[in-house]
Amino acid sequence: MTQEPVTEEHRTVNADPTPSATDAAADKLRDVVADRETEGPTGNSTIFGLRGLTVYYADFRAVKEVTADIRENEITALIGPSGCGKSTVLRCFNRMNDLIETARVDGSLTYHGVDLYGKNVDPVEVRRRIGMVFQKPNPFPKSIYENVVYGPKIGGMKGNLDDIVEESLRKAVLWDEVKDKLDESGLALSGGQQQRLCIARAIATSPDVLLMDEPCSSLDPIATLRIEELMLELKQDYTIVIVTHNMQQAARVSDRTAFFTVDVSDDGQRTGKLVEFDVTNRLFTSPSKTETEDYITGRFG
Amino acid sequence: MDRPGDPMTDTRSHFHQELDQLEQTLIDVADRAEQMVGMAVEAFCELDLELANRVVELDSGIDDTYLATRERWLQLMARQQPMGGDLRMMAVLLQMAITLERTGDQAVNIAKMAQAAESLPPVEPMVDRIREMGDLVRNMIQAGIDSFVRRDIDEARLLPAMDEPVDRLNRNMYRQVVEAGPDRERLEYATKGLMVSRALERVGDQVVDIAEHVAFLITGEMGEFDESGI
């Protein structure tokens, strides 16, 4: 008996798109919009927590006091003019800055709540979990197969390497193009294919984050769109943080965007800073900071 | 967003000049639309056929500008991919182009009523009320465009209150038909007057729509005003 009114209501709505049905659809749309604007595209939990993150190279302060939460299974884009510190911040996520002797990090950066720069943290393990794809495709001068299994091999990963190769290449949407020539050199591939090979190589170690430092800047527009499509596929399984000079790319692929800029002090010191971090939809339509507005509309000064 | 494009600091100054031109075009169209509404109302009230014909002619100019604006708008979207305030400006410019084109069409509807009523005897109380509505609507168009030109959200928020007497006059206009009496020709004139009233009421709503877009341009929040303009 209690079911009846519900069924009745259903029938009414289906039979006749009355104003109430239209209202319900409008309400639903409004909810979606509201979700986007408050919680963002997902209510996913924080994977990286940055609190007052400041990076020095010797006496030079490259970027100061960055506070932000990067969420799981989202694509976060870091944008801003040259020298704003976006790549510096990206390199902190997998401790690539460790490789620069004079680099020093202040503030805190957590990964799943664990201090990434803590004493007991092994940077090699960090880089296995947090992979990186660089600006220029950089396959090893080895076969396609060897490129993909390189990480699993040195990581001592058990399991069938053939399976890892196929799975990684499939995820990178490269498998169909290379499955018959796995023993050919990775360098024989086109630029876009090489970049997807690098993504496959990064995936092969089963990371949960992919960092991408301008991954499309050396690719043609078609190869660029392929990588962007791939990123949208990959975010089901991975968290992606991308540095890009291409605002339209950030707008097309990312869920959230962080806009960095450069502060110039009286004595000419240039320091990067985070100006605004928001849901991409909002940052590119109604940014809250004038500096962001000036940058995305091409007005400076 | 209203800063002039300075080529020294503005890396997209060419685009911003184009945006400014598009904005100026639409301000001019709004002025013309306002004049057309005034002329059309005058044509109906005075049964001035020449004036009515002039309104119909002017509308083809508005239509041409509308088509050219749309074409330019699409080109700018495709080539410039505007963001932030520029993107909101583009959204508002397109909406204004559409709305003003419709305003022109409403002026033509009124002018056609004037043409159709030419040989009919005017119903005097109705003429006064239509004149009043015409003045109110013209003031609304001016205020709406002013709020746009000055990016003045307070002025934009006045529009729903300005629209209220227009709506009220329109709601009560049917009485003029009832009171026109049994004379067939008077009744016919009054029916046409009712259509004019309806057209003016639509223009009032269209101006409120423009004001809502002005608010969106300024605040980034898209919404419909209620009667207090919030």
Interface residues (C-beta under 8 A of the other chain):
Chain A: M247 Q248 A251 F284 T285 S286 P287 T292 E293 I296 T297 G298 R299 F300 G301
Chain B: M1 R3 D6 M8 T9 D10 T11 R12 F15 H16 Q81 P82 M83 G84 G85 D86 L87 R88 T219 G220 E221
